[in-house]
Amino acid sequence: MHAAAASSMSENIAAANPEKEMLRLCSVRCPHMNQITLEDTLLSLQRNQFVIEIPEEPRIKAARAVE
């Protein structure tokens, strides 16, 4: 079983992985997540604008959850 917090993200993950059982932790859309657009995400990636550092242990666990 896998857990996803953001409702729109969990819907995308569930659709891409129909063979996996998903535990949805959020039933309400976060107002802050609604401010993120694809255009802003693309610009951020192109400009290498924001650095997110994730410690190795949780990074490995997160990667395993979607494999």
N, C-alpha and C positions, 0 to 999 in steps of 0.2 A: 504494500500500500504506500502511496506517495501523497505528500501534502503540498498544497499551493495556497498562498495567502491572497494575492490580488485576484479578484474574481474574473476580470477579463483575461489575465494571464493564465489562470487555471483553465479557462475555457479553451484557449489556444493549445495549451499543453495536452489537455484531455482529447481534443480533436486530432492532434498529431500522434497520439499514443493510445488508440482505442483498446489495445490489449492490456493496458495497465489500469489498476483500480486507483481512483483518485479520492482523496479525502479533502473536501473543500472547507477551508477554515474561515472563509469570508463570504457573507451573503449580501453585503452592501458595498457599492462602489466607493472607493476612497476619493474624496474631492481633490486631493493633491495629484492623484494618478491621472485624473481627467485633464490636468494642465499639460501633461506630456503629449507632444505631437510627434508624428513620424518625421516631419520636417526638422524639428528641433533635435531629435535623436540622430538623424542623418548628419546634420551640421556638426553636432558634438563629436560624432565618430570621425568625420572628415578632418576636423580641426584638432583632434586628439585633446579635446578641451578639458575633460574631467578624468582624473585618475582615481580608480577605485581599487584599493588594495584589500585583498581577502586573504586571511591566514590560510596556510596550506591545509590544515585539518578540515575546517568547514568547506573549503573549496572541493576537496576530494569527496566528502560526503554528498555535497550538492551535485557534483558530476555523476556520482553513482545513482542518484535518484532519477535521473533522466536517461540513463543508459538502458 
